[in-house]
Amino acid sequence: MAAQDALEYGDLRRLFFVPAAQAPLKPGKVQASGEQRLAMLECAFGNDARFGITDYELKRGGVSYTIDTVRYFQTRFPDDELYWVIGEDQLPALHEWKEIESLVRLVEFIVLSRPGHENAKPVNIPGLRMGRCNGHLLELSSTEIRRRVREGSPIDYFMPHKTVEYVRENGLYR
């Protein structure tokens, strides 16, 4: 739903999902392999041409920095304006991102509202361009989904059915 909200808000032609090899501000928190995360994205979005999936960061390996990925997308789509979608909970730490001064010149951020983080503000970053997408606020997170799986609670209707089946069939998050 958040991806749909961002797509509509930004009037975007296409939105790409980019699973990280290793998120720099969340060391050691990956709980499914890169291949499994790609497969779950394929289950969720594989039949919808509005959404793309790239394994760029996974193939590159190491710590995944947004600035490197944006530069990659610039080479793939040199004539397109680029946006980067983040959750509102990421705003207070945005100034910590690698080469943020360069990044804000390359992309405009679409900031998705997140329950409990309404009106979060970034540290002053000169040149920051961002729009707030007040889409469908759901009190749902990947952390909660993983917790529900560990507890044996159902995750049906929390994500696309094919993704739920993949999580079950592969014994993820137990």
C-alpha positions as CSV (number, residue, x, y, z in Angstrom):
1,M,0.0,0.0,0.0
2,A,2.9,2.4,0.8
3,A,4.4,1.7,-2.6
4,Q,1.1,2.5,-4.3
5,D,0.8,5.7,-2.3
6,A,4.3,6.8,-3.3
7,L,3.6,6.0,-6.9
8,E,0.4,8.0,-7.0
9,Y,1.8,10.9,-4.9
10,G,4.8,11.4,-7.1
11,D,2.9,10.7,-10.3
12,L,5.7,8.2,-11.0
13,R,5.9,6.0,-14.1
14,R,7.7,3.3,-12.2
15,L,8.9,2.6,-8.7
16,F,11.9,0.3,-8.1
17,F,12.5,-1.8,-5.0
18,V,16.2,-2.1,-4.0
19,P,16.9,-4.6,-1.3
20,A,20.1,-3.7,0.5
21,A,23.1,-6.0,0.9
22,Q,23.8,-4.4,4.3
23,A,22.0,-1.2,5.5
24,P,24.7,1.1,7.0
25,L,22.6,2.3,9.9
26,K,21.2,-1.1,10.7
27,P,24.2,-3.4,11.0
28,G,23.4,-7.1,11.5
29,K,19.6,-6.7,11.2
30,V,19.1,-8.7,8.0
31,Q,17.0,-11.8,8.8
32,A,16.4,-13.2,5.3
33,S,19.0,-13.7,2.6
34,G,19.2,-11.4,-0.4
35,E,17.8,-14.2,-2.6
36,Q,14.9,-14.6,-0.2
37,R,14.2,-10.9,-0.1
38,L,14.3,-10.7,-3.9
39,A,11.9,-13.7,-4.1
40,M,9.4,-12.0,-1.7
41,L,9.5,-8.8,-3.8
42,E,8.9,-10.9,-6.9
43,C,5.9,-12.6,-5.2
44,A,4.5,-9.2,-4.2
45,F,5.1,-7.2,-7.3
46,G,6.3,-9.4,-10.1
47,N,3.0,-9.1,-12.1
48,D,2.7,-5.4,-11.9
49,A,4.7,-3.4,-14.6
50,R,4.5,-0.2,-12.5
51,F,7.0,-1.8,-10.0
52,G,10.5,-2.9,-10.7
53,I,12.9,-4.9,-8.6
54,T,16.7,-4.6,-8.9
55,D,19.4,-6.7,-7.3
56,Y,22.0,-4.0,-7.8
57,E,22.9,-3.6,-4.2
58,L,22.9,-7.3,-3.5
59,K,25.2,-8.0,-6.4
60,R,27.5,-5.1,-5.4
61,G,27.7,-6.5,-1.9
62,G,29.1,-4.9,1.2
63,V,27.4,-1.9,2.9
64,S,24.7,-0.4,0.7
65,Y,24.8,3.4,0.4
66,T,21.9,5.2,-1.3
67,I,24.3,7.6,-3.0
68,D,25.9,4.7,-4.9
69,T,22.6,3.3,-5.9
70,V,21.3,6.7,-7.1
71,R,24.4,7.1,-9.2
72,Y,23.7,3.7,-10.7
73,F,20.1,4.7,-11.5
74,Q,21.4,7.9,-13.1
75,T,23.4,5.8,-15.6
76,R,20.4,3.6,-16.3
77,F,17.9,6.5,-16.6
78,P,20.0,9.6,-17.6
79,D,17.0,11.6,-18.8
80,D,14.7,10.9,-15.9
81,E,14.1,12.8,-12.7
82,L,14.9,10.6,-9.7
83,Y,13.0,10.3,-6.4
84,W,13.9,8.3,-3.3
85,V,11.1,7.0,-1.1
86,I,11.7,6.8,2.6
87,G,9.6,6.4,5.7
88,E,9.0,9.5,7.9
89,D,10.9,7.6,10.7
90,Q,14.1,8.0,8.7
91,L,14.0,11.8,8.6
92,P,15.8,12.5,11.9
93,A,18.8,10.4,10.8
94,L,18.9,11.6,7.1
95,H,21.9,13.9,7.9
96,E,23.9,10.7,8.7
97,W,23.6,9.2,5.2
98,K,26.8,9.0,3.2
99,E,27.4,12.0,1.0
100,I,24.0,13.5,1.9
101,E,25.0,16.9,0.4
102,S,25.5,15.2,-3.0
103,L,22.5,13.0,-2.6
104,V,20.0,15.9,-2.1
105,R,21.2,17.4,-5.4
106,L,20.5,14.2,-7.2
107,V,17.0,13.2,-5.9
108,E,13.9,14.5,-4.4
109,F,12.7,12.6,-1.4
110,I,9.1,11.3,-1.1
111,V,8.5,10.9,2.6
112,L,5.8,8.4,3.6
113,S,3.9,9.1,6.8
114,R,4.5,6.5,9.5
115,P,2.3,6.1,12.6
116,G,4.1,7.5,15.7
117,H,6.4,9.6,13.6
118,E,4.0,12.3,12.4
119,N,5.8,15.6,11.6
120,A,9.3,14.2,12.1
121,K,11.8,16.7,11.0
122,P,15.2,16.3,9.3
123,V,18.3,17.9,10.7
124,N,18.9,21.0,8.5
125,I,20.3,19.7,5.2
126,P,20.9,22.5,2.7
127,G,19.2,21.8,-0.7
128,L,17.0,19.0,0.7
129,R,13.9,18.6,-1.6
130,M,11.2,16.5,-0.2
131,G,7.4,16.1,-0.3
132,R,5.4,14.4,2.4
133,C,3.0,11.7,1.2
134,N,0.2,11.4,3.7
135,G,-1.1,8.1,2.3
136,H,-2.8,5.3,4.1
137,L,-1.3,5.1,7.5
138,L,-1.0,1.6,8.7
139,E,0.4,0.6,12.0
140,L,2.3,-2.3,10.5
141,S,6.0,-2.9,10.2
142,S,8.3,-5.6,9.0
143,T,9.4,-6.0,12.6
144,E,5.7,-6.8,13.6
145,I,5.3,-9.3,10.8
146,R,8.5,-11.1,11.8
147,R,7.3,-11.1,15.4
148,R,3.9,-12.5,14.4
149,V,5.7,-15.3,12.5
150,R,7.9,-16.2,15.5
151,E,4.8,-16.3,17.7
152,G,2.9,-18.4,15.3
153,S,0.3,-15.7,14.7
154,P,-1.2,-15.4,11.2
155,I,0.2,-12.9,8.7
156,D,-2.5,-13.3,6.2
157,Y,-3.7,-10.0,4.8
158,F,-0.7,-8.2,6.2
159,M,1.0,-8.6,2.8
160,P,0.2,-10.2,-0.6
161,H,-0.9,-13.8,-0.4
162,K,2.0,-15.1,-2.6
163,T,4.5,-13.5,-0.2
164,V,2.8,-15.0,2.8
165,E,3.0,-18.4,1.1
166,Y,6.7,-17.9,0.4
167,V,7.5,-17.0,4.0
168,R,5.7,-20.1,5.2
169,E,7.2,-22.5,2.6
170,N,10.7,-21.2,3.4
171,G,10.4,-21.2,7.2
172,L,11.4,-17.5,7.4
173,Y,11.5,-15.5,10.6
174,R,11.0,-18.4,12.9
